[in-house]
Amino acid sequence: MNFVFDKNKPIAIGSDHAGFEYKEAVKIWLEEKGYTVKNFGAYSLSSVDYPDFAHPVASSVENGETTFGILFCGSANGVAITANKHQHIRAGLCWENDVAKLVRKHNDANIICIPARFVALPLALEMIENFMSTVFEGGRHADRVNKIACS
């Protein structure tokens, strides 16, 4: 199952309270670039449980409603673990540009997870741009990706 960025579908975005401000900024940034964004929350800085937002983002990517997903939480580990519970999701935790490129190039990731407490917003935007513009390399990496799913 190769992920291909489809500009005709919305981009899924979600966060917990720790990632709320980044999510809101990224949503506006993407919309200013002409993308449609489907916001799965959180909707405020009030404390919430990250799975309540990571699961809907992952489901929307998995069922093809959205082209790919962006998730934020404090460490990004919680949202990555949650999203990766979905059979056809490959959520990559990214903290620098090279990682954002490699999760696409080598792992065919379809959700980028960014730690809002550890990454500056300008870097988060760069990582999202790199994630969106990097193509899966295939080849030996496809063989490896095909071994990820549980039977």
N, C-alpha and C positions, 0 to 999 in steps of 0.2 A: 504494500500500500504506500505508494509514493506521494508525499505531500507536494502539491503544486499551489503556489500562491495565486488565488483567483480574485482579481480586482473587482469582479462583479458581485462578490459576496462580502458581507460585513466582516469586520475583524472583531473577535470576541475579546472583552477585557473585563478583568475582575480583580478584586483585592480584599484584604481584610482592613481593619482600621489603621494599621501601621502603614499600609500602602495606599490608603485612600487619596492623599494629596498627589502622589505621583500618578495614580490612575486618572485622576481628574485632569491633570496637566497633559498627560499623554493622549487622552481622549480628545481634548481641544486641539492639540498639535496635529493629530491624525486627521481630524475633520477639516482643519485649515489646509491640509494637503489634498483634500478632496476625497478622503476615504470615508466610508460608512462604518460606524462603530456601534456594536451592540454591548451595552453596559450591563453587566450582571451584578453590580454592586461591589463593595459596600457603598452605602449612600451617605455616610457621615464618619466622623472620627470616633463615634461611640464604639466601645469594645464589642467585637463580634467573633464568631468562629470561622476561621478560614475555609474549612471544607464546605460551608454553606454557599460559598462563592466559587471555589475551585471546581466543584463537581458540575455546576451548570455550564461553566466555560468549557470544560473538557467534553461534556455531552454535546454541546453545540458544534464543536470541532469534529467530534467523532461521527456525528450524524450528518455532517456536511452543510449544516445551517450557516456556519461561519467558515471562513477560509483558513484561519489560524487563530491562536489565542495568545494573549499577554496576561500574565498574572504577577501581582505584587503582594508581598507580605514583608514582615520585618527581615527575616533571613532568606526568604523564598524557598526554604526547604520544606515547610509545611504544605505550601500550595503545590510544589513539585511532586512530593510524595502522593498527595491526594489525586492530582491529575493523572499521574502514572498508574493509578489503579484501574483506569479505563483501558480496555484491551487495545484500542487502536490509537492511543495517545503516546507520544514521545515528548515529554516535557523536560526541557533542559534548563538547569539552574545556571544563570550567567552573571558574572561579576566583572568581566572585561570583554573588549571587542573580539579578541582572538577566540575566546570561548563561545561567544555568540555566533561567530562564523563556523566554528567546528561542530557545534551541535546541529547545525543545518547540513554542512558539507559531509560529515561523517556519520551522523545519527539520524538524519532526515527528521529532525524535531519539528513538531507542529504546534508547540506551545513554548514560549520563552517565559521563564520565571526570573524575576529580578528582585534582589534584596534591597528594599527601600531604605533600610537603616545603614546600609554599607556602600551604596553606590550613589554618586551625585546625579542629579536629574539630567544634566547635559550628556553624561556618559550613558545613562539609560536610553536616551533618545538615539545616540549613536549605535548602541547595541541593537535596538529595534530596527534601525535602518539596515544594519549589516545582516541581521536575521532575515529581513524581508528580501534582501537582494542576493543572498547566497543560495546557490543551487546545490542540491544533493549530488554528490559525486558518483554515487552508484558503485558498480564494480564490486570489489571485495567488501566494501562497506554495505552494499545491499545484502550480500550473503550474511553478514553479521546482524544487520537490522532484522532480517527475516527469521533469525533465531531468538528474538526477544520475546515474542508472544508465548504465553503459556497455553498448552493444549487443553 
